[in-house]
Amino acid sequence: MKKQYFTISVYSENNVGLLNRISGIFLKRHINIESLNVSKSEIENVSKFTIVVNITEDWTRKIVGQIEKQIEVIKAFYHTDDETIYQESALFKIDSALLFDERQIQNIIKDNNSQIVTVARDFFVLAKTGRRSEIDEMHDQLMPFGIMQFVRSGRIAVSKDKMQISTMLEEFQS
């Protein structure tokens, strides 16, 4: 089996220490987590972990099985990139003088559909949302001008197919 990117969605109770135990599952198997995001989900009082890994489907299936053994985990799913709609966000902090003195900066902002979040005397901040490759491309375009600070979020994703978690919880609560 070949390696590919998988997005693992984990629905769980919001308990202290769960993130540590989930990351330990990957650590024990020497699997690198490419991206990690935790947020509330569409279900009240249920958190959603979105984890991106680049491994085989067999390993992904095993990992999901191990994650589901955690007491607080309600259900875990995995999807390929083709089965999800996903985005990342990034912030770029740049020297303010460049905004006014370098015409190319304005072109980069426009060409990348990014937004100016704030402008201060010494710096301005750009926000870019998109695929990782789009953010990397913008980063590469801005690098020659100097980036004062850069941060990127983990992947956020929804599946194209209906997630069965809501139905499962409704049946469980009935």
Secondary structure, 3 states (H helix, E strand, C coil): CCCEEEEEEEEECCCCCHHHHHHHHHHHCCCCEEEEEEEECCCCCCEEEEEEEEECHHHHHHHHHHHHCCCCEEEEEEEEHHHEEEEEEEEEEEEHHHHHHCHHHHHHHHHCCCEEEEECCCEEEEEEEECHHHHHHHHHHHHHHCCCEEEECCCEEEECCCCCHHHHHHHHHC
